[in-house]
Amino acid sequence: MQPDAAANYGGLIAALVAFLVFAFLVFALRRAQQRKRQALDALERREIGTPPEDLQKRDETNQALEAKGEAAPVPAPEVEPEGEPPAPELVPTKAPPEPRVAAEPMDERLAEGLKRTKEGLFSRLGGLFVAKEIPADLLQQVEAILLTSDLGVKTTNRLLESVKDQLSKKELRDQQTLIRAIEGEVRSVLAQAHQGEWHLPEVKPAVILMVGVNGVGKTTTIGKLAAKFSAEGKKVLVAAGDTFRAAAADQLKIWAERAGAEYYAGAAGKDPASVIFEACEKAKVLGVDIVLADTAGRLHTKTNLMDELKKVKRVVGKVIEGAPHEVFLVVDGTTGQNAVSQAREFHEALGLTGIVLTKLDGTAKGGVIVAIAAELNVPMRFVGVGETADDLRRFDPKTFAKALFGT
């Protein structure tokens, strides 16, 4: 064989071998892809519940079509038969939250007014528990603190009985236990005397007789009440029954003008009873809702003062049936136990229906409120904690206790 022919023959053999290798690789690759596709298809059919024999038949059909060079048919997506829609999943609902109990309101101005009373009482009680052991004379020290804080004799005695009981049961161990006992007693006393929320008498005109000694803030309190009632849409008449002090009538007139209230005053030195009588007659003509009647705070003697007030009370009842409908005593909170004495004397003479305590913001003797309630069972109606009309607050025992004890 010639060299050239041998070279051509060798090249042909090499090309044929290369072609066979390439063809084998292509065939192997296609076969691998086919197997992968069949495996995936089988897995998908099994997941949707196709029987194994159907899978095998389909695989054979696809192989035959591929051998002829045709594409395997794409199976149509299965459609779920129509029917009743599935019932919605029931999601359990949460139970409504328990209603929250409203906290007792906190009057910030009242709390500020009672700050000195609170600090004096609590700091002194706290000093009893500085040592590890409760002092042997605890009851005597507690009694002294309560009396000098103007809580009154009856309240103090009631509290001491409670403290004795706790000591016998070994329940009194610290300052907080003692303060809780005091708070409970204070709340009980005030609630007993409170007689519910105060409302204006349902008569027209309603007559409120204002009494009290000089210097307690009686005239100013009348002016503030006139402003409060006027702001509530009531028509008010202020009667200047203190005819023995000219400055009182002038001051009251200024308050009446500021409050937009009617004003009536008699001549200087005129009989107070006749002035208030005439003021009530005028109130009936004008269609007034409320008459606030000022009275003299001081006469020559206490006996004359009380007799004059009794006369005023009798005369007013002749012009308006049932009048006076309220008798409010104004007392100065800074006088402490002297306020209790005043309340006792006026109550015996006139039958008080309410107390107005002024100047509470300038004293550490706010405990006198409790003393008056305990000893006279006369309700506290208003307390003054500042100079403006808004600083004259309606008294509420729960609000008072919260402001004093911070609970």
Summary of the structure (lengths in Angstrom):
residues: 407
radius of gyration: 48.1
end to end distance: 123.8
largest distance: 167.4
contacts: 1191
relative contact order: 0.12
helix: 57%
strand: 10%
